[in-house]
């Protein structure tokens, strides 16, 4: 039977299903069909196949080295597991729901292929430490995948920022035009956010990297196993220190989901900006046909669907974190079957995050900033008001609070005239503050305003050019 579509009733109704070969010693008959259905995880945990096989190979090699099984058995197990892997990779493997999960599917097929030695593989381990090990290996790869994806996205952002260090645009607070910034500076803000996301992934990886294998069911094992050997073989820094904790810990999955959720939130914020920027109201960027769709009724439409979907899909990742937190929060030590529900949220988050990161990189590479529209937008909303206040402080030694007040009156005067600050005459400005001179006007140009913000981390093109180089150095 295929694991994708388990039949509601997998056994002939008239004959009692057989007890499990794996654990059915004290069971007279097999599970009810609905029990089998709720219990089986093979439909999703088949994604752990590679990790399960790697874990079993490391375990078998260790058992032989420690004299717990013979080298001949370990060799047979290793070769058999390679054949199982080939079958899985080629699609020839038949996953069986009645074998519950990936661990028992692999072991049962191994037994079919090599017989007796396969039955010695499960010495000194349990599915509890086995699944914790497999899942850690999987999450470790997921952390590395997300890191690589974000690095590529950062590269796309840095490339675009480099072309637009001098492109001026309005910076916003409260989505109200605030002060001019460089478009490159705006993009580099996201480079920082994704850089912190990568830092969180790295932190999670470092904490994850202890090997649960050999913790067995919950208490360790009487066999003289070498947990340091298996830990090293699987690329872990060391074995976990407490067997109870090792089989019941899912912090590593939660940390991955938390880091992924924060990253999803960042991707969503950027997606939201792309949606705004593409609108006729902003016209800040254009996306080509490659990243837009049309409307079936409104011929003028070019919709930024990919950005909208990234914005929505972040919710799935955040939902996955929530699912697992709720699943874990009531569990006593050690393993409980609830923990089988840890995998789907992580798989879902990984699929979603990879797709969203790739779509975002595609959009950044596709995006064409509308330089004239960005510049023109800085003419609305008195973006140089702070510059007038700063000029009053600098040139006339007026205290900033007072300068702020004088500038407010100038903005009001310009608003009444329906013009920008630079379109006020000197006489009009002097009616508000008599000491203002002609030399105020150059300081009020948008370009001067942008150029003046030269503090470290500021929006001035001089700083942004340095920031582009520094970002390449730090992140790529
Ligand atoms: N499929 C199980 C899981 O994913 C494997 C561990 C089962 N352990 C057990 N004691 N039933 O959690």
Boltz pocket constraint, residues with backbone or C-beta under 6 A from the ligand:
constraints:
  - pocket:
      binder: B
      contacts: [[A, 39], [A, 41], [A, 45], [A, 100], [A, 101], [A, 127], [A, 128], [A, 131], [A, 335], [A, 336], [A, 337], [A, 339], [A, 340], [A, 341]]
      max_distance: 6.0
